[in-house]
Amino acid sequence: MNLKPELIEQLERVLSSVEQLLPKAIEPIDWSVTRAANWRRHSFAGYLEPIEHIEETRLDDLVGIDRQKQVLDRNTRQFLQGYPANNVLLWGSRGTGKSSVVRAILNKYAPDGLRIIQVDKNDLDFLPDIFAQIRQQPYRYIMLCDDLSFEPDDPGYKILKSVLDGSVYASPKNVLIYVTSNRRHLLPEFHTDNLGAKMVNNEIHHGESVEEKISLSDRFGLWLSFYVFKQDLYLEVVQKTLARLCIENGVEPQWDEEMARAAIKWSHDKSKRCGRTALQFARHWVGQHMLDYEGDQVKR
């Protein structure tokens, strides 16, 4: 049967459109050599994409959050040993080490079979598909939702709530959920939320809107809070971070009152005393020092 050229052209356009909607042909991940992966949405489905480079953060590199490191480390070790362990909400001010401590935990325990899968808020409805892919794997997985927050009408809110509740979308035994967020309850809080509160027998009973917002965060077995540093602790973190970067780059470590004043001014400019600010100052100082030294060598 001979088809008209215009019909052939139309069929080719249709096939091309359908092909774009089909899932990509992706090789299964070799978890023996892959420590972490991202879930990538593609059309109506998605796939796990290996993360090639993971920042080599160590727990010892993170200063000023000793209690948080200890609690998360113990919970992860319980999980790796097959003992009962909790899903974790790491919440607090930006730049205070929430994501870094999770990366450090991965780097420490990857040789023991720990793996991480990062899932975006908009892809939480794919959690059952991800669970199906890793349920039979001999590894232990942290499902990481980084910098997570919801608006009241976000569809992923109820999916995550169901997963944490262990009901319809219950996670396999080899999966824990770790979430980082700037919001303690993962949802925006408004002054009007408190209007429904009542006093019953001298106890405050929250209104329905507050109870609904608390109901998600309350499903995490562990809450780890992260706060901005006091100035003395901030300067300690700056000094230790500077020393580490100097050693890594072959620069002689230095610290004096002038550098301390510069670090304080840097934190004022950034409006935040935290580990991220300390690291950014250390990078700035070490980089400038190396550039100036190279310039002096050229002049000579």
N, C-alpha and C positions, 0 to 999 in steps of 0.2 A: 504494500500500500504506500503510495507516494503522498507525503504530507506537504502542504503548502509551506513555503519558506516563512511566512508570517506566523503560522501555527507552531512551527518548530521553534521559532524565536520566543514565542509566548511560553511554550513548555519549558524552555531553558531558563527563563526568568522565574517560573514557578519552582522548578527544582533548586535553583540557586537560593531562593528565599527559604525553602524548606530545609536545605542543608545548614543554613545559619541558625536555625532553631534547634537542630539536633545536638545532643551532647557531644563534646569533643572526645576523640579517641585518646584516652590517657592511660599510660601504663600504670599498673598498681604500684603504690609506693613500697620501696624496700625499706622497712622500718629498722632493719639491722644497721643501716648506714645513714638513715634520716632521723634527726633528733626532733625536728619540728616541721609543721606544715600549716598552710593557710587553706581555709575553705574558700574556693572561688566560685561565685555564681556564674552560670552560663545558661542563658535562656530560661527554660523551665526547670533546669536541674543544676548540677554543679559538680565540682571535683576537688580533690585534695592536691594541693601544689606544694612540693617540698620547699622549705626555706633553706637556701644555700648557705647563707652567712648568718651566724648568731653572734651577737656581741659577747666577747669573753668576759663578762662580768662575774666576779667572785663575791661570795658573801663577805669576805674580809675587806673588800673594797668599799662596802657600804657602812658608813659610820653614822652613829646617832640613832639607829633603829634596832638596837640589840634585842629588845624584847620581841619585836615583830619578827625578826629573823629567827629567833629561837622557837617561837610558837609555830611558825610556818614550816620550819625545818622538821620539827617533831611530828607534825601532822602528816607531812609528806613521807617521812620514814615509816610511820604507821601504815600508810597507804601502800607503800612499796612492799612491806612485809605481809600484806594481806590482812592486816588487822583493821578493826573499825576506824574510820577517819571521817572528817567533816568537809563539806563544801565550805569555801572561804570567801568572804567579802572583804577586800582591802579598800578602805575608803579614806579620803582626806584630801588635804590641799595638794594642788598640782606641784609636780617636781619634787615630791618628798620621798620617792623611792619605791612606790607601789609596784610599778612594772619591772623595775630593776631587780627587786628581790625575787620575783618569779623567774626571771631569766637566770639569776644566780643559782636558784634551786635547780633549774634544768641542767645548767652546766655541771653542778656538783653530782647530780644523780643520774644523768644520762647513761653512764657506764653500767648502772644498776638496772636499766630497763625503763627509765622514765622518759616519756615523750610528751610533747605539747602540740595541741591543735588550736589555732587561733580562729575564732569565729566572730564576724562582725554582727552588730546588733540587728541589721536588716536581714541576716541569714539564719537567725535562730530557728526559723521554721524548718530548716534542713537538719536540725539536730538528730531526729530519728534516722535519717539517711546516713549521717556520719556514724552514729552508733552501730548501725548494721554493718558498716565496713570494718570496724575495729573490734567488734564484740569478741571475736574468736582469736584475736592476736595475743601473743604471749607477752605483751608489754603493758605498762600502766600509763594511762593517759590523763593529762590535765587538759580539760577543755577551758581555754582562756578567752574570756570576753574582756578586752582591754578598753579602759576609758568608757565604761558603759553608763548610759543614763537613758531614761525613757520619758516620753510624754504620755499623758494618761491614755491616749487612744492608740499607742503603738501595739501592733499585733504580737511582736516578740515578747511582750510583757507576760501574757498568759502562757505562752509556750514555756518560757523559763520557769515560771511559777509551777507549772505542771511537772517539769523535769525535776526540780528541787523537791517537790512534794512526793516524788516516787510513785506517781499514779500512771496515767496513760502513756506518757513519754518518759518513763523511768530510765535513767542511765544505767548502763551495764556495770558490773562489779569492778571492772578495770578502768572506770572513768570517775574523776572528780571534777567539780566545777570550781574554778578560781575566777573571780570577777574583781576588776579594779574600777573605782569610780570616784569622782569628786563629791558625789552625793551619798549621804549616809543611808538613805532609803531608796536611792536610785530613781526617785521621782521628784519633780519640783515641789517645794513646800511654800505655801502661801499663808499670810496672816489670817485670812478668813477660815483656814482649816481648823483653827482653834475655837471657832464660834460654837461648834457642836459639842464641846467638852462639858461634862457635868461633874458635880461633886456628889459622890455616894459614900456615906459613912466616912467622911473626911478624906476620901481617896478620889483622885482625878480619873475619870473614865473618858477616854478619847471619843470623839464623834466618829461617824462612819467614814468620812473622807480620810481622816488620819489613820484609822484602823486598816483601811484598804491599802494605804501607802506603806504602812509598816509590815503588812502581811507578806510582801515579797522579800524584803531584807531579813525578816525574821526566820525565813526558811534556810538561811545559811547558818551552819552550826558554829562557825567562828567569824567574829568581826575583829578585824585588825585596823586600828585607827592610826593615821599618819598626820603629824602636825608640823608647822613651820618651826625652825630652830630658834632658840634663844641665841643671843649674839655670841656668847662664849662657846657654845657648842658649834655654831656656824663657823667660827674661826678655827676651831679644832678640825672640823671637816675640811676646810680650805687647806690648812697646813698639811694634813695627811694626803689629800688628793694631789696637791702640788708636789709633795715628795715622791709619790708614785709616778706621776707623769714625768718628773725630772729624771728619775732612774730609767724609765722606759725609753727616754729620748737621749740619754747620755749627757744630761745637764746636771751640774752640781746643785743639789737641793739648797735653797736659801729661804730664810724667814726672818723678818725683822719688823719693827714697828711701822715703817713706811709701807711695807707690803700689807700689813694688817689693816692700815687705814685705807689703802686702795681696795682691799677686799670688802671692807664695810661700805665704801662709796659705791662699789659695784652692786652690792645687794640693795642699796637705796635706789639706784637707777633702775634695777629690775623689780623693785617693790616686793622682794621675797627673799627670806633667808632659808635656804633649803639645799639639799644635796645637788640638785640640778644647777642652781646658781653657783655653788662652790666649784662644780666641775667646769662650768663655762668660764669662770674667772681663771681657773688653773690653766685651761687650754689657751686662753688669751695671753696670760703671762708667759707661759713656756714658749708658745709660738712666737711672741714678740722677742723674747730673749734669744731664741735661735736665729730669727731673722736678723736682728741687730748684730749678733756675733758673726753671721755669714757676711754681712755688709762690711764689718771691720776687717775681716780676712781679705776681702776683695780689694779694699783700699790699700792694704799693706802690699 
